[in-house]
Amino acid sequence: MQCYSKVRYLVYSLLLFIVNTVSAQEGPLRIAKLKYAGGGDWYAARTALPNLIKYCNRQLGTSIDANDAIVEPASKEIFNYPYIFMTGHGTFLFSDNEADNLRNYLMAGGFLHIDDNYGLDPHVRPQLKKVFPELDFVELPFSHPIFHQRYEFTNGLPKIHEHDGKSAQAFGLLFEGRLVCLYTFECDLGNGWEDFGIHGDSEDKRQQALKMGANILQYIFSQ
């Protein structure tokens, strides 16, 4: 069984390499938002990724396509995107087929960022158990490299938007030592990435959110 897992991992690694190579020839790198089932508003934070892309292209010198994509968990197109952003307020569900495809995507080098926009938390751990039954979320220490890229966050995630008065926390799933899924809780980075004035967050909070977002993408692209 372990041998089969290794073979499948190598096959999907090769597939991801081929897809990324073709994508690089056809155009700039793209990142995407996850369109999930279950009733939650996957489409929330409409201006978040476009603003983060602009920020990273300007501050980090990246060449990410200005238009973020939308991808579904079971789609083969998911392998085109090194970073998938998931947010919303309500219920989400992964079918067995979706969970299997997400697992293959993450094993092959992809990255899923779940940003709880207040309401996703009850579903995150049960649904991700379908993807990685053998893994549990662990809280990332403040010393984790994701907090120490272009910008320094010595106290971990910035608190962008208030909900329950709890501290912002970053959790991760680590597959063979590699961070494959980041779960940002009580933080609302996506709110901070959105256009100024939508959520009433200060410009300072928006800048903190954008800087942390830039750190996340820089960390992913450097792995």
C-alpha positions in Angstrom: 0.0 0.0 0.0 2.8 2.4 0.9 4.5 1.5 -2.5 1.3 2.3 -4.3 1.1 5.7 -2.5 4.6 6.5 -3.6 4.0 5.6 -7.2 0.8 7.7 -7.3 2.7 10.6 -5.7 5.4 10.4 -8.4 2.8 10.2 -11.2 0.9 13.3 -10.0 4.2 15.1 -9.4 5.1 14.5 -13.0 1.6 15.6 -14.1 1.8 18.8 -12.1 5.3 19.5 -13.7 3.9 19.0 -17.2 0.8 21.1 -16.6 2.9 23.9 -15.0 5.4 23.8 -17.9 2.6 24.1 -20.5 0.9 26.9 -18.5 4.2 28.8 -18.3 4.5 28.6 -22.0 0.9 29.7 -22.6 0.9 32.6 -20.2 1.6 34.0 -16.8 1.1 32.2 -13.5 -2.5 32.1 -12.2 -4.0 31.5 -8.8 -7.6 30.5 -8.1 -10.6 30.5 -5.7 -12.2 27.2 -4.8 -15.9 26.8 -5.8 -17.2 24.3 -3.3 -20.6 22.6 -2.7 -22.7 22.5 0.5 -24.4 25.9 0.5 -21.7 28.2 1.7 -20.9 31.4 -0.1 -17.6 30.3 -1.8 -17.9 33.5 -3.9 -17.3 35.8 -0.9 -14.4 38.3 -0.9 -14.7 39.0 -4.6 -12.0 41.7 -4.7 -9.6 39.8 -2.4 -7.4 37.9 -4.8 -7.2 40.6 -7.5 -6.0 43.0 -4.9 -3.5 40.5 -3.5 -2.2 39.8 -6.9 -1.7 43.5 -7.7 0.1 43.9 -4.3 2.5 40.9 -4.9 3.3 41.9 -8.5 4.2 45.4 -7.3 6.0 44.5 -4.0 7.5 41.1 -4.7 8.1 41.4 -8.4 5.9 38.4 -9.2 4.1 38.0 -12.6 0.8 36.6 -11.5 -2.1 37.0 -14.0 -4.3 39.8 -12.8 -7.4 37.7 -13.3 -7.9 35.1 -10.6 -9.5 31.8 -11.7 -12.4 29.8 -10.3 -11.9 26.1 -9.9 -14.0 23.2 -8.5 -12.4 20.5 -6.2 -13.0 17.6 -8.6 -11.7 19.4 -11.7 -8.5 18.4 -13.4 -7.9 22.1 -14.0 -7.0 22.4 -10.3 -3.5 21.2 -11.2 -2.9 24.4 -13.1 -2.9 26.5 -10.0 -0.1 26.4 -7.3 -2.3 28.3 -4.8 -6.1 27.8 -4.2 -7.9 30.2 -1.9 -11.1 29.1 -0.1 -13.3 31.3 2.0 -16.9 31.9 3.0 -19.3 31.9 5.9 -21.3 28.7 5.7 -21.4 25.0 5.2 -19.1 23.2 2.7 -18.9 19.5 1.7 -16.4 17.5 -0.2 -17.6 14.4 -2.1 -15.3 11.3 -2.1 -14.3 12.2 -5.7 -13.5 15.8 -4.7 -11.6 14.8 -1.6 -9.5 12.3 -3.7 -8.7 14.9 -6.3 -7.8 17.5 -3.7 -5.5 14.9 -2.0 -3.8 14.2 -5.3 -3.4 17.9 -6.0 -1.9 18.6 -2.6 0.4 15.6 -2.7 1.6 16.7 -6.1 2.8 20.1 -4.8 -0.4 22.2 -4.7 -1.4 24.4 -1.8 -4.9 25.1 -0.3 -5.5 28.2 1.9 -8.7 28.1 3.8 -9.6 31.5 5.3 -12.5 31.4 7.7 -14.8 34.3 7.0 -16.8 33.4 10.1 -18.8 30.2 9.7 -16.5 27.7 8.0 -14.8 26.5 11.2 -17.3 23.7 12.2 -16.7 22.1 8.8 -13.0 22.5 8.2 -11.6 19.6 10.2 -14.3 17.0 9.3 -14.1 17.8 5.6 -10.3 17.9 5.4 -10.3 14.5 7.2 -11.9 13.2 4.0 -8.8 14.5 2.1 -6.1 13.4 4.6 -7.6 10.9 7.1 -4.1 10.3 8.5 -3.4 14.0 9.2 -4.6 16.5 11.9 -4.3 20.3 11.8 -1.5 21.6 14.0 -1.1 25.2 15.1 1.9 26.8 13.3 4.4 28.4 15.7 5.4 32.0 15.4 8.8 30.8 14.2 7.4 29.1 11.1 9.0 30.5 7.9 5.6 31.6 6.5 5.7 34.4 9.0 9.2 35.4 8.1 9.3 36.0 4.3 9.5 39.5 2.8 7.6 40.8 5.9 8.2 39.9 9.5 5.2 38.8 11.7 6.9 37.9 14.9 3.6 37.3 16.6 2.1 35.2 13.9 -1.1 36.1 12.0 -2.3 39.7 12.2 -5.8 40.2 13.5 -7.7 41.9 10.7 -11.4 41.7 11.4 -13.1 41.2 14.8 -15.6 38.5 15.4 -15.5 36.7 18.8 -12.6 38.5 20.5 -10.3 35.6 20.0 -6.7 35.7 18.9 -5.9 34.9 15.2 -4.5 31.4 14.7 -2.8 29.7 11.8 -3.2 25.9 11.5 -1.7 23.6 9.0 -1.7 20.2 7.5 1.7 18.8 6.9 2.2 16.0 4.4 5.6 14.3 4.7 6.9 17.5 6.4 5.5 19.9 3.8 2.8 22.4 4.6 0.1 21.6 2.1 -2.9 23.4 3.7 -3.0 26.6 5.6 -6.1 27.4 7.7 -6.3 31.0 9.0 -8.9 31.3 11.8 -10.3 34.4 13.6 -8.1 36.5 11.2 -10.1 37.3 8.0 -7.1 38.0 5.8 -9.5 37.9 2.8 -11.5 40.8 4.3 -8.3 42.8 4.5 -7.4 42.1 0.9 -10.7 43.5 -0.3 -11.2 47.1 -1.6 -10.9 49.7 1.1 -14.2 50.5 2.7 -16.1 47.3 2.1 -15.6 45.9 5.6 -14.6 49.1 7.5 -11.1 47.9 8.2 -8.5 50.6 8.5 -5.8 51.0 5.8 -3.2 49.9 8.4 -5.1 46.6 8.8 -5.4 46.2 5.0 -1.7 46.6 4.7 -1.1 44.0 7.4 -3.4 41.6 5.6 -1.7 42.2 2.2 1.8 41.8 3.6 0.8 38.5 5.3 -0.8 37.4 2.0 2.4 38.3 0.2 4.3 36.2 2.7 2.1 33.2 2.0 2.6 33.3 -1.7 6.3 33.9 -1.4 6.6 30.9 0.9 4.6 28.7 -1.6 6.6 29.8 -4.6 9.9 29.3 -2.8 9.2 25.7 -1.8 
